[in-house]
Amino acid sequence: MAEFVDQVVLYIKAGDGGNGCASIHREKFKPLGGPDGGNGGRGGDVILEVDPNTSTLLDYHHRPHRKAANGKQGMGANRDGATGEDVVLKVPNGTVVKDAKTGEALIDLVGAGTRYVVAQGGHGGLGNAALASARRKAPGFALLGEDGDEREVVLELKTVADVALVGFPNAGKSSLIAALSAARPKIADYPFTTLVPNLGVVTAGETVFTVADVPGLIPGASEGRGLGHEFLRHVERCSTIVHVLDCATLEPGRDPLTDFSVIEAELAAYGELDDRPRLAVLNKVDVPEARELADMVRPMLEGKDLKVFEISAASHEGLRELSFAMAEMVAAARAAKPVEEPTRLVIRPKQYGDAGFAVKRVDANTFQVTGEKPERWIRQTDFSNDEAVGYLSDRLERLGIEKALSEAGAKEGAEVVIGPMEGGYLFDWRPTLDADAAQGPRGSDDRVGIAEAARNERRSQD
């Protein structure tokens, strides 16, 4: 069973808003109690939150589908529906959230307690008490709740560390991190002992920094060979790269210079790591033959403008000098990092005269209306209630959509799509009558009957 997962696809659904309530107050000796239907509750959000005690995405690997609670329906006596409960998903520090369909990075979650609303709950529908006005004193309808967001996102964990230890399997990276810190990774004498990135905290003088052991780098790692393609992303956040070179390997074709060149080629193929400062560590010099090899290749590595340290993770030789050298490079990287300014909320008001919608002529007899308001109003309308449809017509007319359709060349009987062409709402357009003259008895609207008669006449002609 997997114990470490650093990339998952998450299927999330925010809660739907509750429907509003259409209710009339009924009380003895008060025949005209008026509307008292409450509003529907808002649907719950799906929220990602950085938790320092979470180190893997394993839980979402086993349960990738998450859903927030729906809002409750409004009730009579002016009682609003309850708000749906939010779902807070704990993620490790350094989690990148991407859109699963486009691959676009939505946010980089760094810092304990950082939150991101990845899916918003739908708004609740208004009850008839909130819809009452001087002209419509007792609405016989309420608005429907909106659907919550539904989306697929990719969660990708990139380890937050200062120093990345890179090298071939069994080069001694895990032994080095165990010798430098209190971390106790699994250590054995066979390749690919380390299957997950290990983190250790190192103190050198007044500098405290974290070291990450990046496992599985072999030739072709950037193209998917071995385990390297799974863990190269963990190098991205590290400010310093330390090559751990095995001077005691018995594998044919292996030596410190060759290993260095191979790993550098893989880092270059992965990209975006050329600006990281490097150190070279010649490990296992407690073995006599390894010390001789280290003394031989050290001048060659120093010729590449590298600081080189001969160490033994087993005997702790040279570790103090190495830790202070890493601390110096980490401190320099931190000092060079620009100071982060506090986040400022930028408010960009809509341009003066912006109607909030757009009318597009698709063909000779088809027109498309897009815009946040008309599309939301359509979703909130109960089309089984004539009065609700009439109320929608009033809102669209006041917004100026009918005037815009006329100016675009729409004639009576034209097809009008509100929303996307695929999955939008299709209507046979008929200019409305005067709004005041169109009102019928409560629960009905004359314009609906006129539109229905026109639609039936058109079908009979076809």
N, C-alpha and C positions, 0 to 999 in steps of 0.2 A: 504494500500500500504506500502511495506517495505521502511523504511527510512535508515536502516543501514544494509549493507551487507559486510561480512568480508571474504567470500570465493566464488570465481567464476571460471568457466571454460571459457577460452578465446580461440576463434578460429581465428588464425591470418594468413595472407598471405602477404608476401613481394611482391614488384613489380617485374614483369618480365623485363629482359633486352630487349632493342630494337634490331631489326635485323640490320645487316650492309647493306649497299647499294652497288649494282654492277652497276656502271655507267661509261660511257666513255665521256671524255670532247669533246664537239662538238663546233667548232667555225669556222667561214668562213676563208678559206685559211689556216686552220690548220687541215689537215685530220688525223694526228696522234697525237691527243691531249693527249692520255694516260688515264689511269683509274683515276677517281676523286670521287669515292663513299666514303661517310663518314661513321664513326662508329656509331653503335647504342648507345643510352643512357643507363646508368645504372638504374636499377629498384630501387624504394625507399625502405628504411628500415622501419621496425616497431620497435620503441624505447620506452622503459619504463623509465619514469623519476619521481623521488620523488618530490612531490609538498607539501610543508608544509600547504597549504591551502586546501588540499584534505584529508578528514577523513574517507571516505567510498569507497567501490567498487561498489556502487549502479549503476553508469552509465554503467558499463560493465555487470551488471546483466540484464539490459534491452536491451543492444546492445552488445552481446558477439562476434559478427563477425566484424573483423576489417581488412582492406586491404589497402596497400600502392599503390601509382600510378606506372604504368608501365613506363619504359623508352621509348622514342620516337625512331622511325626508322631513320637510317642515310639517308642522301639525297645527290644528286649530288653536284658538285662544292665544294667538300671536306667539306660539312656541316655535322657536327656530330649531332645526335639526342639529344634532351634535356633529362636531368636526371629526373627520376621520383621523385616526392615530398615525403619526409619521413612523416611517421605518428608518432607523439609523443603522447604517452598515459600517462596521469598524474596518479600517484598512491600514496597512503598514505605512510608516513614514517613507515618502519617496514614491508613492503610487501615481502613475500617469494614467489619466482617463482619456480614452479615445473613442470616437464614434466608430462603431463596428462596420458601417457601410462605406463611409468615406475615408476612414483612417485619420481624420482630422483630430489633432490633440485638443481636448476641451479644457483641461486644467492639469496642473502639476501640483499634487498635494504634498507639501513639505511643511513640517512643523506640527508639533502635538496640538490637537484641538482644532486644526484647520478643517473647515466644513465646506461642502459643495452640494447644492441641491441639484441632483442629476435628473430628477423627474418631478415636475410640479403637479400637485393635485388639482383637479378641476374645481371651478367655482360653483357654488351652490346656486340653484335657481331662486328667483324672487317669488315670494308668495303673493297672493292677491291683495293683501293688506299694503304691501309696499308698492303695488302697481296702481293703487287707487289714485285718482286725480279729480280735479274739479269737473272735468268732462266725462270721465269714466269712474263714477262713484262706487260701483260695486262690480269689479271685474269678475267674470265667471271662469277665469283661467289663471294659471300660474306658469312660470317659466321652468323649463327642464334644467337639471344640472349638467354641467359640461363634463366631458370625459377627461380623465387624467392623462398625462403624457405616458406614452409607451415607446420604449426604445431599446436598442441593443448597444451596449458599450463594452469596450475592451479595457480591462484593468491590467496594467503592466507595472511590475515592481522594479525599480532601479535603486539599488542599495545606496544609502546615504553614508559615505565614508570619505576620509581625507586621503588615504593611501591605498592603492590597489597592488596586491602582490600577484604578479603574473609569472607564468612559467609552465614547463612541461609537467605532466603528471609525475608524482614522486620526486619532484625537485626539492621538496622540503618546505613548501609554503605553510602547510598546516602545522608542522613542527616549529616553524619560525614564529607563527602567530601565537602558538601556545607558550613559547619561551618568552615572548615580549609582553604578553598580557595574561589576564586570568581566564581567557577562553580555553576551552578543552575540546577541540574538535577530534573527530575520529582519525586515528593515525595507524597506518598499516604499511607493509612493504610490497603492496601490489598496486598497479595503476588504477586510477579513478577511484581511490579510496574516498576522496571528498566529492560528494554529489550535490552539495548545496554551498552557497557562499557563507563563509564564517566571518564573524565580526569580532574584533578585540579592541579594547580601549588601552592605549599606551600613554604613560606619563614620562616625559623627558624634561627635567627642569620645571619651568613654569608652564610648559605647553602640554595640553592634553589633546590627543587626537585619536581617531579611530582608524583601524587597519582592516581591510577586507581581503580575504583569500578568494581569488577568482579561479574556480576549478575548470578542468576539462579542456585546456588549450592545447591543440595539436595542429599539425599542418592541415589546412582546409577547414579550420574551425569556423571562419567567417562565412563559409559556404554551406555549413550544416554538418560537417563531420564531427564525430565525437560529441562532447557535451558543450563545446565552446560557444556554439551559436546560441545556446540557451542562456549563457551567463556573460557574454561580452557586454551586454547592456549595463551590467553592474559597474563597469569601469567608467562610464560616462560622467558620473558625478564626482569622481575622485580627482583631486587636484595634483596628485603625484603618483607616478607609476614606478614600481620597484620590480626589476627583473630578478627573479630568484633562479640562479643557474646552478645546475647539478654538476659538480666537479668529480663525482665518484660514480657516474653512470657507467654500466658495462654494455649498454646497448650499442650495436654497430651503427656507425654513421652519426653518432651523437657526441658533441663536445660543446663547451660553453659558447664559443663563437657562433657555431651553427645554430644552437638553440636560440641565441639572442636574435639572429637574423630572421629565423622562422617566426618567432613571436612578434617581432617588429612588423613583419610582412602582414601578419594576421590583423594586428592593430591598425595598420594603414588601410587594409582592405575594408575593415569595419568603418573607418572614417571618423573625422571630428576629434581625433585624439593627438594630433601632431603638436599641439601647443602645450601638452602636459610635460613638465620636467621629469627627468628619469634618473634613477639610480640603478647600479648593477651590483648584485650580491653574489659572490662566489661561495656557495654553500658546501658544507661537509668537509671542511679543511682539517677536521680531526683525523681523517684518513690520510696517511702519508702520501700515497700516490695522488690524492686529490689536491693536497697542498702544493705538490710540485707542479701540477697542471695549472693551478690557480696563479702561481708565481709566473708561469709562462704566458698566460693569456691576459694577465692584468694590464700590462703596457698597451696591448692591442685595444682593449676596451677603453682605456684612458685616452687613447688616440681618437676616439669617437666623441670626445668632450663629455665623458661620463665620470661621475664620482664612483669609485669601485671600492667595495668592502669585502674582505675575506672573513668569513664567519663560520661558526659551527652551531647550529641550533641545538645539537645534542650536548655539547660542552659549554655552551653560552659564550664562546670566544667571540669577541668583536661586536657583541650585541649592544653594548653601551654606546660605542661610537656610532653604530648604525642608527640607533633610536634618536640620538641627538641630531644626526644629519637629516633624518626624516622630519623631525620637529622643526628644524630650521627652514626646510623647504615648505612645510605646511604653513608656518607662521608668515613666510614671505607671500604665499598665495593668498592667505587671508587678508594681509595688509593691502595687497594689490586689488582685492575685490572691491568694487564700488559700493558705497554706502547705500543701502536700500531706503528709498524714500517711502513715507507712509502712503498707503493706498488712498487715492482721492476719488471721490465719486463725481463723475463727469455727467452733468445733466444737459442733454441736447434737446431742447424743445423743438416741436415740429415747425417747419417753415410756415410763415404766415400765409394763409390762404390754402393750405393743404387740406383737401377734402376728406382724406382718410380712406379713400377707395379709388379704384381705377376701373374704367370701362373700356373693353377691347372688342373690336369687331372681328369675329373669327371668320365668318363668311357672309353671304348676302342676307341670310335670315337668322344668324346665330350671333349672340353677344355674350361676352364673359365679364362678370363683375368680381373683382378681387379686393380684399381689404379686411383688416382685422375685425372691425365692427360688424359689417354685414355677414361675414362668415360665422362670427360668434352668435349673432342674433338668430341665424338660421338653425344652428345647433341647439339653441335654447327653446325653439318653438315646438309646441305640441300641435302637429298638423291634423290631428283628429278633432281639434276644437276650433270651430269656425271663428270664434271671437279672438282666439290667440293668433290665427292667421291674419285677421283684420288688424290686430295690434302690430304685427310684423309689417304689414303694408304701410301703416302710419309711420313707423320708425324709418323704413327705407325711403319713404317719400320726403320726410323731414331732413334726412341726410343729404338729399339731392340726387339720389340715384335715378329717379324717373326723369328728371330734367336732363341728366347726363346721357341717359339712353336716347331720349328724343334728339338731343344734339348730335349723337353719334349716328343717327339715321334709323333708329329702331321704329318699326311700324307695329300697329296692333296685330297681335298673333305671332310676333317674332319669338324665337326660342332664346331664353335668357338663362345662363348657367351662373350661379353664385358659388364661387369656390373653384377648385381645380376642374379641368375639363373631364378628367377621369375621377369619378367619385363625388362630383359636386351635385348641387341641387338644381334640377331643370324645371323651368316654368314656361308656360305660354304667357307672354307678357301682354297685359291689357292695361292701359293707363287708368289709374284709379279715379273715382269720382271725388268730389269734395269730401274731405274727411268727416266733417260734421254731418253732412247729408247721408253718409254711408252707414251710419249707425243704425242697427236694428235692435231687437230685444236682446236682453242680456244672454250671453252664450251664443250669439249669432252675429253675422256681419253680412250685409247685402252684397258687398263686393265679391265674397266667396261664391255666392249663387250666380252672379253675373259672369265671373270667370269660368265657373263650371259649365254654364250654359254655352259659352263661347267654345269651350273645349269639346263639348258634345256635338255642337254644330259642325266643328271642323272634322271630327271623326266621321260623321255621317257623310260629309262631302268626299272624304277619302274612300 
